[in-house]
Amino acid sequence: MKKVVKIEGLDCPNCARSLECEINKLKYVESASIDFVHSKLTYECKDEEKAYDEIVKLTKHIEPKAKISKEKAKYKLVDKNFVINIIFLILGIASGLVAILVTLPTWAFWTLFVLSALLLGYQTYLKAIKLLFKGNVNENVLITLSVIGAAVIGEYMESLMVICLYSIGKILEGLAVNKSKRSIEELTNLQPEYANLLVDGKEERISPEDVELGSTIIVRAGEKVPLDGVILEGSSMLDTQSLTGESLPYSVSKGDEILSGSIVLDGVLTIKTTKTCTESTVSKIMNLIENAENKKSKTETFISKITRWYTLGVFILSVLVWGIVWAVTKEFNTAIYRGLIFLVVSCPCAFAISVPLSYFSGIGNASKKGILIKGSNYLDACAKLDIVAFDKTGTLTTGQFNIEKVESFRDNLTEEDIIYLASLGEQNSLHPLAKSILANNKKELVEVDNVKEIAGEGVFFAFNGKAYFIGRKGKEGKNTSVEVYENEVLIGKIYLSDTIKESSKGACEELNSMGIKTVLLSGDNKEIVESVGNSLGIQECKYSLLPQDKYNWIEENKKGKMLAYVGDGINDAPSLMLADVGISMGINGSPASIEASDIVLVDDNPNKVPMAVKLSKYTRKIVWENIIFSAGIKFTFLLLGAIGITGMLPAVLADVGVTVLAILNSMRALRYTPKK
């Protein structure tokens, strides 16, 4: 049984990781993972109630500030814990200043000194003790040892300053992280809270989850559309920026499809729902974003693994520093002091927080622009693409065919008759060509006999004692033709053409300019495929391909290169799964292709492919900026501290400053908009 609950009040990813490790040891928990950025705990359990009680009890013991509940997480910059921390910080600083600056009896000095140290860092000490008993060493242990060590060797001011600056740093980190979480939540806060259900002429406000398929709902100006549907009555301008990233609203009216999460700007719409809440666009978007944590990039996974052993390694190295300095200087206190500096500077918070935060900022920003990235590993891969291969129909073209010409080879049959006969055979087909033919039929359709459809060829059927075949044996020029046979004699031909999406050319040109090779993989014939490819500036065209041919081409060409495949149909699912990055269309894409893909383009816009690449490159750049900057500053101060050039206070300031700057730098990924 899989359960998801919110968990708030964790200070940093290391705290989350330590708690996660302990939760996984519980009797009724089979597996657990904590998503620090989204404040979410996901766990598999044998008994829901017992497992939940165990988790709540353990969390309260290890992380007293953390709270677990079954409600949705809400992020606030300032909460009750923040106020308490500020009060304790002020009282701790005041008592510490009195102890150090005022001449007091020994007992009074130690009373105020200990009181100050406790007010400033009691939570840190408690965590350190609890985790030590469980065999877990993290930055809380490092700071606690530094505070005690500095006090033992008589560096009272340094001792209090370490815990004071560390506590200030944690408060600043908390503010920065909460601001980032809130920004990501705002970017992805698409889910409408209610639906106006119309029953027997009366409106009833209910949860979107309670609206059944085929129900009628009312959406007024300023409201979000709660469920996907078709407009029965009314017209309006629609704001879809939260879904697609497009700032310009567009007009919808009776008969148009409408996506959940869109905002009605004027008028009143009566909508018949075509999907339930769990299947609607907005729910799928939210699920993709929330589940992105399960697929971490190699960089993020590497940092996560390193930080698990980092603290223990730092502790061992600090002992070595202490031993070397003592052996060289013969001064015990000096050696201890420099070893403590090593401990303070080495806290891994800058790495542990900034790297995952950068990725989630990038994913959140992409979702605002209508690009749903299912995991930071795919965002990483997107930044390193060498080849982007496109499917044609429905991906680069609209998939909506127009009849350009109808030919009749019998004098007694009009163009309307040819369309009617073709419609009789295609009336149950979902093929785009069939839909276009049916849309142009003006006669009432009747049932036909002996219907037999052969994939890739066409439909056989019997009507009025004659045998008919409707198929695609001929393709001429830029047109696709559907042929109509009566008793194996060609009696008519319908010529159709697909239209290229307006955004396709810009997408291909932009990818080419970025040094990414563009390829067109299609099942159509050579002349049609090359015509489309040449008009779009695509570098390589492959035609007359079956699904397995596309699969084989991708398998061969991805060797030693990073390859993305962009498609929309059921037949594209194998290729989407095989490619390093599978990109599907969100509106007209089949459920199978959306499920198989790694990135979903909400509005089916090919221009979002180069945008996704640019967003990914920018986010990856920020990740490495944080890693290099944090590592560089830390190693510099480790070296300076070990040889005695810097003291404890610069070390603490360096640690806190690096962490806060890395967090703020991560948040740049939330604001970035690629230039075309």
Protein Blocks (a to p, Z undefined) as FASTA:
>chain_A
ZZddddehiabfklmmmmmmmmmmpmklmbdcddfklopacdddfblklmmmmmmmmmmm
mmmmbccdfbdcdddfbdfklmmmmmmmmmmmmmmmmmmmpccdfklmmmmmmmmmmmmm
mmmmmmmmmmmmnopacfklmmmmmmmmmmmnopamlmmmmmmmmmmmmmmmmmmmmmmm
mmmmmmmmmbcfbdcddeehiacdddfklpcghiacdddehiacfbgcddfbdcddddfk
lmnopabdcdddehiacdehiacfbdjdddddfbdfklmmklmmmmmmmmmmmmccfklm
mmmmmmmmmmmmmmmmmmmmmmmmmmmnopaklmmmmmmmmmmmmpcklmmmmmmmmmmm
mmmmmmmnopacfbfklmmmmmmcfbdcddfehplmnoiacdfbdcdfbfklcfklmmmm
mmmmmmmccbfklmmmmmmpcbdcdddehiacdehiaccddeehiacddddfbcghjbcc
ddddeehiafbdcdddddddfklmmmmmmmmmnopacddddfbdfklmmmmmmmnopabd
cehiafklmmmmmmmmmgopacddddfbfklmmmmmmpmbdcddfklpcfklmmmpmbdc
fkopaklmmmmmmmmmmmmmmmmmmmmmmmmmmmmmmmmmmnomacfklmmmmmmmmmmm
mmmmmmmmmmpccdZZ
